[in-house]
Amino acid sequence: MDRGSAPGEAVRSDSREETEDERADRRWQELVQEIRVTQTGVQILFGFLLTVVFTPAFQKLGQTDKTIYIVTVVLGALATGALIGPVAFHRIVSGRRIKPLVVAWASRLTFLGLVLLLATLISALFLILRTATHDGFVPYLVAGVFAWYLACWFVLPLWARFRYTSADFSDTP
């Protein structure tokens, strides 16, 4: 909810005049598009992870690798839940005239889902490279990929947010 604006009152957002409800509708549509992209990827990864335990190669893994696998599957399940959560949230409260709140909560769940997806990808990469190579360079390679993800997913967007937006303009919950 915007500070200083009454419900239904036009507010300035993104160089547009829109009501609070119109802004919530627009932001919801944008968020749903973002979720579609990430949700597909996490569900494919999670589905693949679920099948690994049933392969003969899994039985040959040492206890450390099996533990890494279990952590990876749990992270994938948590990421899936967080990225599907906004849809369930919206469906349960639909029609209750609290869409701005729904958008704020859905945005938080999506961000949490991205963080959990990051952890899932790093954990899966670590397990795969560790199993495939048994080399000591694997943690360094995975750390490099982790840094790359951080830069692409968080550092660059945060830099742009602070560099190119003013303090009086905010389109975030």
PyRosetta script that sets phi, psi and omega in degrees:
from pyrosetta import init, pose_from_sequence

init()
pose = pose_from_sequence("MDRGSAPGEAVRSDSREETEDERADRRWQELVQEIRVTQTGVQILFGFLLTVVFTPAFQKLGQTDKTIYIVTVVLGALATGALIGPVAFHRIVSGRRIKPLVVAWASRLTFLGLVLLLATLISALFLILRTATHDGFVPYLVAGVFAWYLACWFVLPLWARFRYTSADFSDTP")
pose.set_psi(1, 135.1)
pose.set_omega(1, -179.7)
pose.set_phi(2, -75.6)
pose.set_psi(2, 139.7)
pose.set_omega(2, 174.8)
pose.set_phi(3, -69.3)
pose.set_psi(3, 132.2)
pose.set_omega(3, 174.3)
pose.set_phi(4, 84.2)
pose.set_psi(4, 5.3)
pose.set_omega(4, 178.5)
pose.set_phi(5, -119.0)
pose.set_psi(5, 137.5)
pose.set_omega(5, 178.6)
pose.set_phi(6, -81.6)
pose.set_psi(6, 153.1)
pose.set_omega(6, 177.5)
pose.set_phi(7, -55.6)
pose.set_psi(7, 134.8)
pose.set_omega(7, 179.5)
pose.set_phi(8, 84.3)
pose.set_psi(8, -11.8)
pose.set_omega(8, -179.1)
pose.set_phi(9, -77.2)
pose.set_psi(9, 142.8)
pose.set_omega(9, 178.9)
pose.set_phi(10, -68.0)
pose.set_psi(10, 136.5)
pose.set_omega(10, 178.3)
pose.set_phi(11, -125.2)
pose.set_psi(11, 153.0)
pose.set_omega(11, 178.9)
pose.set_phi(12, -86.7)
pose.set_psi(12, 123.2)
pose.set_omega(12, -179.3)
pose.set_phi(13, -150.4)
pose.set_psi(13, 123.4)
pose.set_omega(13, 174.2)
pose.set_phi(14, 56.6)
pose.set_psi(14, 39.6)
pose.set_omega(14, -179.9)
pose.set_phi(15, 61.8)
pose.set_psi(15, 25.2)
pose.set_omega(15, 177.9)
pose.set_phi(16, -126.0)
pose.set_psi(16, 150.5)
pose.set_omega(16, 169.9)
pose.set_phi(17, -95.8)
pose.set_psi(17, 119.3)
pose.set_omega(17, 178.8)
pose.set_phi(18, -148.1)
pose.set_psi(18, 151.4)
pose.set_omega(18, 176.9)
pose.set_phi(19, -75.0)
pose.set_psi(19, 167.7)
pose.set_omega(19, 177.6)
pose.set_phi(20, -59.9)
pose.set_psi(20, -40.5)
pose.set_omega(20, 179.0)
pose.set_phi(21, -66.4)
pose.set_psi(21, -41.7)
pose.set_omega(21, 177.8)
pose.set_phi(22, -63.6)
pose.set_psi(22, -40.5)
pose.set_omega(22, 178.3)
pose.set_phi(23, -63.3)
pose.set_psi(23, -43.8)
pose.set_omega(23, 178.4)
pose.set_phi(24, -62.4)
pose.set_psi(24, -42.7)
pose.set_omega(24, 178.1)
pose.set_phi(25, -61.2)
pose.set_psi(25, -45.3)
pose.set_omega(25, 179.5)
pose.set_phi(26, -62.6)
pose.set_psi(26, -47.0)
pose.set_omega(26, -178.5)
pose.set_phi(27, -65.3)
pose.set_psi(27, -35.4)
pose.set_omega(27, 177.8)
pose.set_phi(28, -63.9)
pose.set_psi(28, -45.0)
pose.set_omega(28, 179.4)
pose.set_phi(29, -61.9)
pose.set_psi(29, -41.6)
pose.set_omega(29, 177.6)
pose.set_phi(30, -62.7)
pose.set_psi(30, -43.3)
pose.set_omega(30, -179.2)
pose.set_phi(31, -65.1)
pose.set_psi(31, -41.4)
pose.set_omega(31, 179.3)
pose.set_phi(32, -61.6)
pose.set_psi(32, -40.4)
pose.set_omega(32, 177.0)
pose.set_phi(33, -62.2)
pose.set_psi(33, -42.9)
pose.set_omega(33, 178.9)
pose.set_phi(34, -63.6)
pose.set_psi(34, -42.5)
pose.set_omega(34, -179.8)
pose.set_phi(35, -63.5)
pose.set_psi(35, -39.6)
pose.set_omega(35, -179.8)
pose.set_phi(36, -56.8)
pose.set_psi(36, -42.0)
pose.set_omega(36, -179.0)
pose.set_phi(37, -65.3)
pose.set_psi(37, -51.8)
pose.set_omega(37, -176.0)
pose.set_phi(38, -72.2)
pose.set_psi(38, -36.9)
pose.set_omega(38, -177.2)
pose.set_phi(39, -62.8)
pose.set_psi(39, -40.9)
pose.set_omega(39, 179.0)
pose.set_phi(40, -61.0)
pose.set_psi(40, -47.0)
pose.set_omega(40, -179.8)
pose.set_phi(41, -62.9)
pose.set_psi(41, -44.6)
pose.set_omega(41, -177.6)
pose.set_phi(42, -69.3)
pose.set_psi(42, -34.4)
pose.set_omega(42, 179.1)
pose.set_phi(43, -70.0)
pose.set_psi(43, -37.4)
pose.set_omega(43, 176.4)
pose.set_phi(44, -65.1)
pose.set_psi(44, -47.3)
pose.set_omega(44, 178.7)
pose.set_phi(45, -60.3)
pose.set_psi(45, -46.8)
pose.set_omega(45, -179.0)
pose.set_phi(46, -62.2)
pose.set_psi(46, -42.5)
pose.set_omega(46, 177.8)
pose.set_phi(47, -60.7)
pose.set_psi(47, -42.8)
pose.set_omega(47, 177.2)
pose.set_phi(48, -62.5)
pose.set_psi(48, -44.9)
pose.set_omega(48, -179.7)
pose.set_phi(49, -60.1)
pose.set_psi(49, -37.5)
pose.set_omega(49, -179.0)
pose.set_phi(50, -65.2)
pose.set_psi(50, -27.7)
pose.set_omega(50, -177.8)
pose.set_phi(51, -82.0)
pose.set_psi(51, -22.7)
pose.set_omega(51, -174.2)
pose.set_phi(52, -58.3)
pose.set_psi(52, -39.6)
pose.set_omega(52, -175.9)
pose.set_phi(53, -61.7)
pose.set_psi(53, -21.7)
pose.set_omega(53, -177.8)
pose.set_phi(54, -93.8)
pose.set_psi(54, 7.0)
pose.set_omega(54, 179.0)
pose.set_phi(55, -93.5)
pose.set_psi(55, 152.3)
pose.set_omega(55, 178.4)
pose.set_phi(56, -61.4)
pose.set_psi(56, -32.5)
pose.set_omega(56, -179.0)
pose.set_phi(57, -64.4)
pose.set_psi(57, -30.3)
pose.set_omega(57, -179.5)
pose.set_phi(58, -61.9)
pose.set_psi(58, -39.7)
pose.set_omega(58, -177.5)
pose.set_phi(59, -64.7)
pose.set_psi(59, -22.7)
pose.set_omega(59, -179.6)
pose.set_phi(60, -85.4)
pose.set_psi(60, -9.4)
pose.set_omega(60, -179.4)
pose.set_phi(61, -68.3)
pose.set_psi(61, 147.8)
pose.set_omega(61, 174.6)
pose.set_phi(62, -74.8)
pose.set_psi(62, 170.1)
pose.set_omega(62, -177.0)
pose.set_phi(63, -62.2)
pose.set_psi(63, -37.0)
pose.set_omega(63, 179.0)
pose.set_phi(64, -61.9)
pose.set_psi(64, -45.0)
pose.set_omega(64, 179.2)
pose.set_phi(65, -67.1)
pose.set_psi(65, -36.0)
pose.set_omega(65, 176.4)
pose.set_phi(66, -65.6)
pose.set_psi(66, -37.3)
pose.set_omega(66, 177.5)
pose.set_phi(67, -65.8)
pose.set_psi(67, -42.9)
pose.set_omega(67, 176.9)
pose.set_phi(68, -60.6)
pose.set_psi(68, -40.7)
pose.set_omega(68, 178.4)
pose.set_phi(69, -61.4)
pose.set_psi(69, -47.5)
pose.set_omega(69, -179.2)
pose.set_phi(70, -61.1)
pose.set_psi(70, -43.2)
pose.set_omega(70, 177.1)
pose.set_phi(71, -60.7)
pose.set_psi(71, -41.7)
pose.set_omega(71, -179.7)
pose.set_phi(72, -63.7)
pose.set_psi(72, -43.9)
pose.set_omega(72, 179.4)
pose.set_phi(73, -64.5)
pose.set_psi(73, -42.5)
pose.set_omega(73, 179.0)
pose.set_phi(74, -63.9)
pose.set_psi(74, -42.6)
pose.set_omega(74, 176.9)
pose.set_phi(75, -60.9)
pose.set_psi(75, -42.2)
pose.set_omega(75, 177.5)
pose.set_phi(76, -62.5)
pose.set_psi(76, -39.8)
pose.set_omega(76, 178.0)
pose.set_phi(77, -65.8)
pose.set_psi(77, -41.6)
pose.set_omega(77, 178.6)
pose.set_phi(78, -65.0)
pose.set_psi(78, -42.3)
pose.set_omega(78, 178.6)
pose.set_phi(79, -62.8)
pose.set_psi(79, -43.2)
pose.set_omega(79, 178.3)
pose.set_phi(80, -60.3)
pose.set_psi(80, -45.2)
pose.set_omega(80, 178.9)
pose.set_phi(81, -60.9)
pose.set_psi(81, -44.1)
pose.set_omega(81, -179.1)
pose.set_phi(82, -66.8)
pose.set_psi(82, -35.1)
pose.set_omega(82, -178.8)
pose.set_phi(83, -81.2)
pose.set_psi(83, -22.5)
pose.set_omega(83, 174.5)
pose.set_phi(84, -88.4)
pose.set_psi(84, -24.0)
pose.set_omega(84, -178.6)
pose.set_phi(85, -48.9)
pose.set_psi(85, -45.3)
pose.set_omega(85, 180.0)
pose.set_phi(86, -58.1)
pose.set_psi(86, -34.0)
pose.set_omega(86, -179.9)
pose.set_phi(87, -68.6)
pose.set_psi(87, -45.7)
pose.set_omega(87, 178.3)
pose.set_phi(88, -63.7)
pose.set_psi(88, -42.5)
pose.set_omega(88, 179.1)
pose.set_phi(89, -57.3)
pose.set_psi(89, -50.8)
pose.set_omega(89, -179.3)
pose.set_phi(90, -60.2)
pose.set_psi(90, -44.3)
pose.set_omega(90, -177.1)
pose.set_phi(91, -64.3)
pose.set_psi(91, -41.0)
pose.set_omega(91, -176.6)
pose.set_phi(92, -69.7)
pose.set_psi(92, -35.6)
pose.set_omega(92, -176.7)
pose.set_phi(93, -104.3)
pose.set_psi(93, 6.5)
pose.set_omega(93, -179.1)
pose.set_phi(94, -56.5)
pose.set_psi(94, 136.3)
pose.set_omega(94, 178.6)
pose.set_phi(95, 84.6)
pose.set_psi(95, 1.8)
pose.set_omega(95, -177.9)
pose.set_phi(96, -93.9)
pose.set_psi(96, 4.1)
pose.set_omega(96, 176.7)
pose.set_phi(97, 60.5)
pose.set_psi(97, 40.2)
pose.set_omega(97, 176.5)
pose.set_phi(98, -127.1)
pose.set_psi(98, 31.0)
pose.set_omega(98, -175.2)
pose.set_phi(99, -55.9)
pose.set_psi(99, -40.5)
pose.set_omega(99, 176.8)
pose.set_phi(100, -56.8)
pose.set_psi(100, -38.8)
pose.set_omega(100, 176.3)
pose.set_phi(101, -68.5)
pose.set_psi(101, -40.6)
pose.set_omega(101, 178.9)
pose.set_phi(102, -60.2)
pose.set_psi(102, -44.0)
pose.set_omega(102, 179.7)
pose.set_phi(103, -62.3)
pose.set_psi(103, -41.6)
pose.set_omega(103, 179.9)
pose.set_phi(104, -63.9)
pose.set_psi(104, -47.2)
pose.set_omega(104, 179.8)
pose.set_phi(105, -67.0)
pose.set_psi(105, -41.6)
pose.set_omega(105, 179.1)
pose.set_phi(106, -62.9)
pose.set_psi(106, -37.4)
pose.set_omega(106, 177.1)
pose.set_phi(107, -63.0)
pose.set_psi(107, -42.1)
pose.set_omega(107, 178.6)
pose.set_phi(108, -65.3)
pose.set_psi(108, -43.2)
pose.set_omega(108, 177.8)
pose.set_phi(109, -62.1)
pose.set_psi(109, -40.4)
pose.set_omega(109, 179.3)
pose.set_phi(110, -64.1)
pose.set_psi(110, -42.6)
pose.set_omega(110, 178.1)
pose.set_phi(111, -62.7)
pose.set_psi(111, -44.2)
pose.set_omega(111, 176.7)
pose.set_phi(112, -59.8)
pose.set_psi(112, -41.7)
pose.set_omega(112, 177.2)
pose.set_phi(113, -60.1)
pose.set_psi(113, -38.8)
pose.set_omega(113, 177.4)
pose.set_phi(114, -65.2)
pose.set_psi(114, -41.3)
pose.set_omega(114, 178.3)
pose.set_phi(115, -63.8)
pose.set_psi(115, -43.9)
pose.set_omega(115, 178.1)
pose.set_phi(116, -67.0)
pose.set_psi(116, -36.2)
pose.set_omega(116, 175.3)
pose.set_phi(117, -63.2)
pose.set_psi(117, -42.4)
pose.set_omega(117, 176.4)
pose.set_phi(118, -57.0)
pose.set_psi(118, -48.0)
pose.set_omega(118, 179.8)
pose.set_phi(119, -63.0)
pose.set_psi(119, -39.3)
pose.set_omega(119, 178.7)
pose.set_phi(120, -63.4)
pose.set_psi(120, -47.2)
pose.set_omega(120, -179.4)
pose.set_phi(121, -61.8)
pose.set_psi(121, -43.7)
pose.set_omega(121, -179.1)
pose.set_phi(122, -66.1)
pose.set_psi(122, -42.7)
pose.set_omega(122, 179.2)
pose.set_phi(123, -64.3)
pose.set_psi(123, -43.6)
pose.set_omega(123, 178.6)
pose.set_phi(124, -64.7)
pose.set_psi(124, -43.1)
pose.set_omega(124, 178.4)
pose.set_phi(125, -61.3)
pose.set_psi(125, -43.4)
pose.set_omega(125, 179.0)
pose.set_phi(126, -59.9)
pose.set_psi(126, -47.2)
pose.set_omega(126, -179.8)
pose.set_phi(127, -62.8)
pose.set_psi(127, -45.7)
pose.set_omega(127, -178.1)
pose.set_phi(128, -63.8)
pose.set_psi(128, -48.5)
pose.set_omega(128, -178.6)
pose.set_phi(129, -67.8)
pose.set_psi(129, -37.2)
pose.set_omega(129, 178.3)
pose.set_phi(130, -63.4)
pose.set_psi(130, -43.5)
pose.set_omega(130, -179.3)
pose.set_phi(131, -70.9)
pose.set_psi(131, -39.1)
pose.set_omega(131, -176.0)
pose.set_phi(132, -74.8)
pose.set_psi(132, -34.0)
pose.set_omega(132, -171.6)
pose.set_phi(133, -115.7)
pose.set_psi(133, -30.3)
pose.set_omega(133, -175.2)
pose.set_phi(134, 55.4)
pose.set_psi(134, 25.2)
pose.set_omega(134, -178.0)
pose.set_phi(135, -97.9)
pose.set_psi(135, 153.1)
pose.set_omega(135, -179.7)
pose.set_phi(136, -73.0)
pose.set_psi(136, -12.7)
pose.set_omega(136, -178.8)
pose.set_phi(137, -80.8)
pose.set_psi(137, -10.8)
pose.set_omega(137, -175.6)
pose.set_phi(138, -55.2)
pose.set_psi(138, -48.3)
pose.set_omega(138, 179.7)
pose.set_phi(139, -59.1)
pose.set_psi(139, -35.0)
pose.set_omega(139, 179.6)
pose.set_phi(140, -70.5)
pose.set_psi(140, -40.5)
pose.set_omega(140, 177.5)
pose.set_phi(141, -64.1)
pose.set_psi(141, -45.2)
pose.set_omega(141, 179.3)
pose.set_phi(142, -64.7)
pose.set_psi(142, -38.6)
pose.set_omega(142, 177.0)
pose.set_phi(143, -62.2)
pose.set_psi(143, -37.9)
pose.set_omega(143, 177.0)
pose.set_phi(144, -64.9)
pose.set_psi(144, -42.3)
pose.set_omega(144, 177.5)
pose.set_phi(145, -65.9)
pose.set_psi(145, -40.1)
pose.set_omega(145, 177.2)
pose.set_phi(146, -59.4)
pose.set_psi(146, -45.5)
pose.set_omega(146, 178.2)
pose.set_phi(147, -61.9)
pose.set_psi(147, -39.4)
pose.set_omega(147, 177.9)
pose.set_phi(148, -62.2)
pose.set_psi(148, -48.0)
pose.set_omega(148, 177.2)
pose.set_phi(149, -58.6)
pose.set_psi(149, -46.1)
pose.set_omega(149, 178.9)
pose.set_phi(150, -58.0)
pose.set_psi(150, -44.1)
pose.set_omega(150, -179.5)
pose.set_phi(151, -63.7)
pose.set_psi(151, -46.8)
pose.set_omega(151, -177.3)
pose.set_phi(152, -71.1)
pose.set_psi(152, -41.0)
pose.set_omega(152, -171.6)
pose.set_phi(153, -89.0)
pose.set_psi(153, -29.5)
pose.set_omega(153, -172.2)
pose.set_phi(154, -127.0)
pose.set_psi(154, -48.9)
pose.set_omega(154, -174.8)
pose.set_phi(155, -65.2)
pose.set_psi(155, -52.1)
pose.set_omega(155, -179.3)
pose.set_phi(156, -60.7)
pose.set_psi(156, -48.8)
pose.set_omega(156, 178.1)
pose.set_phi(157, -62.2)
pose.set_psi(157, -40.1)
pose.set_omega(157, 178.7)
pose.set_phi(158, -66.9)
pose.set_psi(158, -39.2)
pose.set_omega(158, 177.4)
pose.set_phi(159, -60.7)
pose.set_psi(159, -47.6)
pose.set_omega(159, 179.9)
pose.set_phi(160, -63.1)
pose.set_psi(160, -39.1)
pose.set_omega(160, 179.8)
pose.set_phi(161, -60.4)
pose.set_psi(161, -47.6)
pose.set_omega(161, -178.2)
pose.set_phi(162, -77.5)
pose.set_psi(162, -30.2)
pose.set_omega(162, -177.4)
pose.set_phi(163, -78.0)
pose.set_psi(163, -39.1)
pose.set_omega(163, -169.6)
pose.set_phi(164, -113.8)
pose.set_psi(164, 3.9)
pose.set_omega(164, 175.9)
pose.set_phi(165, -121.4)
pose.set_psi(165, 149.7)
pose.set_omega(165, -179.5)
pose.set_phi(166, -92.4)
pose.set_psi(166, 163.2)
pose.set_omega(166, -177.7)
pose.set_phi(167, -66.8)
pose.set_psi(167, -27.1)
pose.set_omega(167, -177.5)
pose.set_phi(168, -84.5)
pose.set_psi(168, -6.7)
pose.set_omega(168, 178.4)
pose.set_phi(169, -111.1)
pose.set_psi(169, 120.9)
pose.set_omega(169, 178.5)
pose.set_phi(170, -143.5)
pose.set_psi(170, 125.2)
pose.set_omega(170, 177.0)
pose.set_phi(171, -116.1)
pose.set_psi(171, 26.6)
pose.set_omega(171, 178.6)
pose.set_phi(172, -115.2)
pose.set_psi(172, 154.2)
pose.set_omega(172, -179.3)
pose.set_phi(173, -69.2)
pose.dump_pdb("model.pdb")
